[in-house]
Amino acid sequence: MTEASTNVVWHTGHVTAGNRETLLGQRGCVVWFTGLSGSGKSTIATALEAALIADGRATYLLDGDNIRHGLNGDLGFTREERVENIRRISEVATLFADAGLITLTAFISPYRTDRQAARNKVPKGRFIEVFVDVPLEVCESRDPKQLYARARAGEIENFTGISAPYEPPVSPELVLPAAEISVEDCVNRAKAYLLEQGFCTAGP
Amino acid sequence: MTEASTNVVWHTGHVTAGNRETLLGQRGCVVWFTGLSGSGKSTIATALEAALIADGRATYLLDGDNIRHGLNGDLGFTREERVENIRRISEVATLFADAGLITLTAFISPYRTDRQAARNKVPKGRFIEVFVDVPLEVCESRDPKQLYARARAGEIENFTGISAPYEPPVSPELVLPAAEISVEDCVNRAKAYLLEQGFCTAGP
C-alpha cells in the first residue's frame, strides 16, 4: 500500500458517525441541562466544558450566549417561540453529537414535551438529561440579574417559576442538587456519569 | 502540582475557541461549496470529508441530508425561505467552526447576498468560498435525478439555472472546474488550500 492509498476511503461514500468517533476516541452525546433561572445550569455546564477540555475531550457548549444572539435571534418568548427555540437547539445538538462531540446544552427548557421531543431526536442512549435541582426560593434569593424581582414586579412576562410553569424531569439521567453541593462536585458527578456510560475515558 | 490541579481551568470561566483548536491541532473554518445542482458539490464535499478524516482531522459536513430534514425541515423554497435556510446554515456552520472543526457546507446557495451574509458571520479569514464551476449545459446533461427535465417541463418552480438565477461568486477563495478535473483532483486542491492557509497540517 502506498501512502496515498489511505485516501481510498474517499470512494466509499459518506463518512459515518462511527468513523468520527474512532478518530476522536469518544462517543458523541447530548448532555441536556435543565433547571430554573439562577439554578446554576450555565455555571456547571461551563465548568464541565472546561474540565472535559482539560481531559482532552472534544466538547462544545450551546447556551444563550451563542444561540439566542445567532441562530435563534429571530425568536421571542411566547409558548410557540419557546417550542421553536428548543426544537432548533435540539436539532443543532444532534448534529454536534453526530459529529462525535460531547455536546452540552444549558437552557431552562421548562416543558417536558419539549425536552422529550429533544430526546427523541438524539440516537437512543445518547441523550443525558441533567436536572439542576435547586428550589425556587434559593434561585430567587440569588437573583444576580434581578430577573425574579422584575418578574414579581410584572416587568417580565412569562417568567419561568413566577408567571410560567417549570415542569421538573420525571426520569432524568442525573440530578444535581446544586444548592447543597459545590460546582466542582456537580462537575465530578457529571464526568463520572460520562465515564461510566462509556462516552469518554478518563483524562491524562 | 497534583493530578487534580489540571482542572484548575474550571475556575477561569469559558473555554475559548483557541483552547479547542489547541486540543484538536487545527483551526476551525467554514468551507462553503456553492454551485448549480448537478455540479458535484456534494460529491466533492463528501470526498473531502473522507480525505480529511483519513488524515485525522475533525471535520463535519452540513448538507441537504442532515439539514433539510432536520433543522430546516419547516422551510420551503420561496425566496424568503431560501434566505432563512442559508441564514440558519451559516449560523450552525459558524458554531461548528467555533468548536474548532473544519466545517464543510454543500448547498446551491445561488444568491451572492446570502453567501456574503454567511461570510460576514464567520470570523475574518475563516470563510472559504469554493465555487464548483460547471457549465449549466453539463449539469443539465448529467441530471441524475431528472430535476432539470422536470424543471424544463414546468413541474418544479424556482429551479436554479432554469427558472431562478444562479449568481456566480465574484471573488471565491477557490474555483474547482469539476467538469474538467476529477473529484480526486478537486479534493486535492481543496486540501492543498487548507494546508497552505494553516487550517490543518498534512495527514499521517
Interface residues (C-beta under 8 A of the other chain):
Chain A: T6 N7 V9 W10 H11 T12 G13 H14 V15 N19 R20 L23 L24 T46 A47 E49 A50 A51 I53 A54 G56 A58 Y60 L61 L62 N66 G70 L71 R88 E91 V92 T94 L95 F96 D98 A99 G100 L101 K121 V183 E184 V187 G203 P204
Chain B: T6 N7 V9 W10 H11 T12 G13 H14 V15 N19 R20 L23 L24 T46 A47 E49 A50 A51 I53 A54 G56 A58 Y60 L61 L62 N66 G70 L71 R88 E91 V92 T94 L95 F96 D98 A99 G100 L101 K121 V183 E184 V187 G203 P204
